[in-house]
Amino acid sequence: MTNKYRAAPGAMFNDQEAQELGEFIQKFSDMNGGVNPSNLLANALGTPLEKHLEWNDTIAANKHRLHEIYDTLIHIEIKILTHDGNERYHRAFYPTKIVVSFEGDDKQPTPVIISAYYPIEHILADPVLREQQVEWALNRFRSARKTYSELKELRSIFEAIDAYELERK
């Protein structure tokens, strides 16, 4: 029986492509005792993966550098004073979405929104950005639930998140 695959939200491919990719990666894993990005890349030409990779070295290098910057941003920590008076290190920069201008006519202005990283102190002090971070965290918890819902050991954590979300409404 063939497994049924689909594209997760935000994927750069559709459900049909996800099915092709999933089948290929599963077969590759079965034949090679698992997969990792390096062995998939080394064998990508002529496979369903090929069209999902950037083969222009200039463009690929730029994408790689952007990923390195992203990786840098998420791995810098800052020492903060917590609400209970203790010091600890905490991620320093978080992604946000901000309105930078409006386009269109006065009756139907369309916000121009960009993504930007801000220091945690700025986010905690700004009610709009703080609410974005709470929603971002809840989305991560929801994603974790989808991933780990079969682990009964985590049930009480998911129930606490449900209770918090009900309280917010």
Secondary structure by P-SEA (a helix, b strand, c coil): cbbbbbbcccccccaaaaaaaaaaaaaaaaacccccaaaaaaacccccccccccccaaaaaaaaaaaaaaaaaaabbbbbbccccbbbbccccccccccccccccccbbbbbcccccccaaaaaacaaaaaaaaaaaaaaaaaaaaaccccccaaaaaaaaaaaaaaac
